[in-house]
Amino acid sequence: MSYLIGCDSDDPKTIEAAYALSLRSPIAPIVITRQPSLGGIVNHLSAQIDADVYCSLCDDIECLDQDWDECIRVNWERFPIGVWWWGCPTDTTFAIVSKAWKEAAGYIFTDFFPFWFDDMWLWEQWKLTTARMPAVIEAKVKDCGPATHRMRDIKLWCDFFLHMRGHRIEEARRIAGLLGFTPAPNPEQQFLTENETVDVSAIEAKQGDRDPPTPEYLAALGRVQAMMRH
């Protein structure tokens, strides 16, 4: 088993802590220029090592089960082309991705989103590709983050997620062909539905980033705005 810690190159405290941990644990710090997307650093880390299964968790996530790795191993041995999800008391979604899925898709996450959304993208992508409900395993994690870094313009990002549904349907057909799945016969039945009772503006007001937008965020925002115009 290998542990990689992704460190933004402009975050000396995280870099220092990661290297201190590596002196007494099987941990490899990976320093990379801060990415416009969360998926960008996850994909970079996954390219550094060959593994049967990839787990990506942020530094505000706590694992609640000592035998989490054994639980993942058992699920992978049963279905080595799968994608699974950690159990979470708050129903927040965290993905566990097999090598087979990663290689068929070509990535673990997209490189679009500065916060959130990639887990929802993969959740829906799985349902479109396999016509199966996502599998939540016994191993559990706790989301300890009080706020969400780079969360802003949340309504626009929700609109972009919906805008890309056609792309996810096309990707689902491609991945299904590579992995031998029968894709969903009625894709519209596999879509995540909008919860009209959720006030996304209130979520942003409570959890959003209060600092000025970073250049990386503005680059990500400009990219998706251009994509939505075409």
C-alpha positions as CSV (number, residue, x, y, z in Angstrom):
1,M,0.0,0.0,0.0
2,S,1.2,3.5,-0.9
3,Y,0.2,6.8,0.6
4,L,0.7,10.0,-1.4
5,I,0.1,13.5,0.0
6,G,-0.6,16.2,-2.7
7,C,0.9,19.5,-1.7
8,D,0.3,22.8,-3.5
9,S,3.7,24.4,-4.2
10,D,2.6,27.7,-2.5
11,D,1.6,25.9,0.7
12,P,4.8,25.6,2.8
13,K,3.1,24.4,6.0
14,T,1.5,21.4,4.2
15,I,4.8,20.6,2.5
16,E,6.7,20.7,5.7
17,A,4.1,18.5,7.5
18,A,4.1,16.0,4.7
19,Y,7.9,15.7,4.6
20,A,8.0,15.3,8.4
21,L,5.4,12.5,8.2
22,S,7.4,10.8,5.4
23,L,10.4,10.4,7.8
24,R,8.6,7.9,10.0
25,S,5.8,6.6,7.7
26,P,5.5,5.1,4.2
27,I,4.3,8.4,2.8
28,A,5.4,10.2,-0.4
29,P,4.9,14.0,-0.6
30,I,4.1,15.1,-4.1
31,V,4.5,18.9,-4.6
32,I,2.6,20.4,-7.6
33,T,1.6,23.8,-8.8
34,R,-1.8,24.7,-7.4
35,Q,-4.4,23.4,-9.9
36,P,-7.6,25.2,-11.0
37,S,-9.5,22.0,-10.2
38,L,-9.6,19.5,-7.4
39,G,-9.6,16.7,-9.9
40,G,-6.3,18.0,-11.4
41,I,-4.2,17.1,-8.4
42,V,-6.0,13.8,-7.8
43,N,-5.3,12.8,-11.4
44,H,-1.7,13.9,-11.0
45,L,-1.2,11.8,-7.9
46,S,-2.8,8.7,-9.4
47,A,-0.4,8.9,-12.3
48,Q,2.6,8.6,-9.9
49,I,1.8,5.1,-8.9
50,D,0.3,1.9,-10.2
51,A,-2.4,0.6,-7.9
52,D,-5.4,-1.8,-8.0
53,V,-7.6,0.8,-6.3
54,Y,-7.3,4.5,-5.7
55,C,-8.8,6.4,-2.7
56,S,-8.8,10.2,-2.7
57,L,-9.5,12.1,0.5
58,C,-8.9,15.7,1.6
59,D,-7.1,16.7,4.7
60,D,-10.4,17.5,6.6
61,I,-11.6,13.9,6.3
62,E,-11.3,11.4,9.1
63,C,-11.4,7.6,8.6
64,L,-13.6,6.0,11.2
65,D,-12.8,2.3,10.7
66,Q,-9.4,0.6,11.4
67,D,-9.9,-2.1,8.8
68,W,-11.0,0.2,6.0
69,D,-8.3,-1.2,3.7
70,E,-9.4,-4.8,4.2
71,C,-13.0,-3.7,3.4
72,I,-11.9,-2.1,0.2
73,R,-9.8,-5.2,-0.8
74,V,-12.7,-7.5,-0.3
75,N,-15.0,-5.4,-2.5
76,W,-12.3,-5.1,-5.2
77,E,-11.7,-8.8,-5.3
78,R,-15.4,-9.4,-5.7
79,F,-15.7,-6.8,-8.6
80,P,-12.3,-5.5,-9.8
81,I,-13.8,-3.1,-12.4
82,G,-15.9,-1.3,-9.9
83,V,-16.3,2.1,-8.3
84,W,-17.4,2.2,-4.6
85,W,-18.2,4.9,-2.0
86,W,-17.2,5.4,1.5
87,G,-20.0,5.4,4.1
88,C,-20.4,8.8,5.6
89,P,-22.8,9.9,8.5
90,T,-23.6,13.1,6.7
91,D,-24.2,11.3,3.3
92,T,-21.3,13.2,1.7
93,T,-19.9,11.2,-1.2
94,F,-16.2,10.1,-1.4
95,A,-15.2,7.8,-4.2
96,I,-13.0,4.7,-4.3
97,V,-12.0,3.9,-7.9
98,S,-10.6,0.7,-9.4
99,K,-7.6,0.8,-11.8
100,A,-9.8,-0.8,-14.5
101,W,-12.3,2.1,-14.3
102,K,-9.6,4.7,-14.2
103,E,-7.9,3.3,-17.3
104,A,-11.2,3.0,-19.2
105,A,-12.3,6.5,-18.3
106,G,-8.8,7.9,-18.7
107,Y,-9.0,9.8,-15.4
108,I,-10.4,9.5,-11.9
109,F,-12.0,13.0,-11.8
110,T,-12.6,15.7,-14.4
111,D,-10.4,18.8,-14.4
112,F,-13.4,21.2,-14.4
113,F,-14.4,21.9,-10.8
114,P,-12.6,24.0,-8.1
115,F,-14.8,22.5,-5.4
116,W,-17.4,19.7,-5.1
117,F,-19.2,18.2,-8.2
118,D,-16.6,15.6,-9.3
119,D,-18.1,13.1,-6.8
120,M,-21.6,13.8,-8.2
121,W,-20.2,13.6,-11.7
122,L,-18.8,10.1,-11.0
123,W,-21.9,9.0,-9.2
124,E,-24.1,9.8,-12.2
125,Q,-21.4,8.5,-14.6
126,W,-21.5,5.1,-12.9
127,K,-25.3,4.9,-13.1
128,L,-25.2,5.9,-16.8
129,T,-22.5,3.4,-17.6
130,T,-23.7,0.4,-15.7
131,A,-27.4,0.9,-15.1
132,R,-26.6,0.0,-11.4
133,M,-26.9,1.9,-8.2
134,P,-23.6,3.0,-6.7
135,A,-22.3,0.7,-4.0
136,V,-21.6,2.2,-0.5
137,I,-19.2,0.0,1.4
138,E,-18.9,-0.7,5.1
139,A,-15.8,1.5,5.7
140,K,-16.8,4.9,6.9
141,V,-15.3,8.4,6.9
142,K,-16.3,11.6,8.7
143,D,-16.3,15.0,6.9
144,C,-14.8,17.5,9.4
145,G,-14.6,20.5,7.1
146,P,-16.5,23.6,8.5
147,A,-16.2,25.5,5.2
148,T,-15.4,24.8,1.5
149,H,-12.3,26.3,-0.1
150,R,-13.0,28.1,-3.4
151,M,-16.8,27.7,-3.1
152,R,-18.4,30.7,-4.9
153,D,-20.7,31.2,-7.8
154,I,-22.4,27.9,-6.8
155,K,-25.5,28.5,-9.0
156,L,-23.3,28.8,-12.1
157,W,-21.4,25.6,-11.3
158,C,-24.7,23.8,-10.8
159,D,-25.8,25.0,-14.2
160,F,-22.5,23.9,-15.7
161,F,-22.9,20.4,-14.2
162,L,-26.4,20.1,-15.8
163,H,-25.0,21.5,-19.1
164,M,-22.5,18.6,-19.3
165,R,-25.1,15.8,-19.0
166,G,-24.9,15.1,-22.8
167,H,-21.1,14.7,-22.4
168,R,-21.6,12.2,-19.5
169,I,-24.0,10.1,-21.6
170,E,-21.4,9.9,-24.4
171,E,-18.6,9.0,-21.9
172,A,-20.9,6.4,-20.4
173,R,-21.3,4.6,-23.7
174,R,-17.6,4.7,-24.3
175,I,-16.6,3.4,-20.9
176,A,-19.3,0.7,-21.0
177,G,-17.9,-0.6,-24.3
178,L,-14.4,-0.9,-22.8
179,L,-15.5,-2.6,-19.6
180,G,-18.2,-4.8,-20.9
181,F,-21.1,-3.1,-19.2
182,T,-24.6,-2.6,-20.7
183,P,-25.2,1.1,-20.4
184,A,-28.5,2.4,-19.0
185,P,-31.2,1.8,-21.6
186,N,-33.1,5.0,-20.5
187,P,-30.3,7.4,-19.5
188,E,-32.8,10.0,-18.2
189,Q,-33.8,7.6,-15.4
190,Q,-30.2,7.5,-14.2
191,F,-29.9,11.3,-13.7
192,L,-29.3,12.9,-10.4
193,T,-32.5,14.9,-9.7
194,E,-32.4,18.5,-8.5
195,N,-33.6,19.0,-5.0
196,E,-35.9,22.0,-5.1
197,T,-35.9,22.4,-1.4
198,V,-32.1,23.0,-1.2
199,D,-31.2,26.7,-1.2
200,V,-27.7,26.7,-2.8
201,S,-27.3,30.4,-2.0
202,A,-27.8,29.7,1.6
203,I,-25.1,26.9,1.4
204,E,-22.7,29.3,-0.2
205,A,-23.5,32.0,2.4
206,K,-22.7,29.5,5.2
207,Q,-19.8,27.5,3.8
208,G,-18.4,29.7,1.0
209,D,-15.0,31.1,0.6
210,R,-14.8,34.6,2.0
211,D,-11.4,35.5,0.5
212,P,-11.0,37.1,-3.0
213,P,-11.1,34.6,-5.9
214,T,-7.7,33.2,-6.8
215,P,-6.2,33.3,-10.3
216,E,-6.7,29.5,-10.5
217,Y,-10.3,29.8,-9.6
218,L,-10.8,32.6,-12.2
219,A,-9.1,30.4,-14.8
220,A,-11.5,27.5,-14.1
221,L,-14.5,29.9,-14.1
222,G,-13.6,31.4,-17.4
223,R,-13.1,28.0,-19.0
224,V,-16.5,26.7,-18.1
225,Q,-18.2,30.0,-19.0
226,A,-16.7,29.6,-22.5
227,M,-17.8,26.0,-22.7
228,M,-21.4,26.9,-21.8
229,R,-21.5,29.5,-24.6
230,H,-20.8,26.9,-27.2
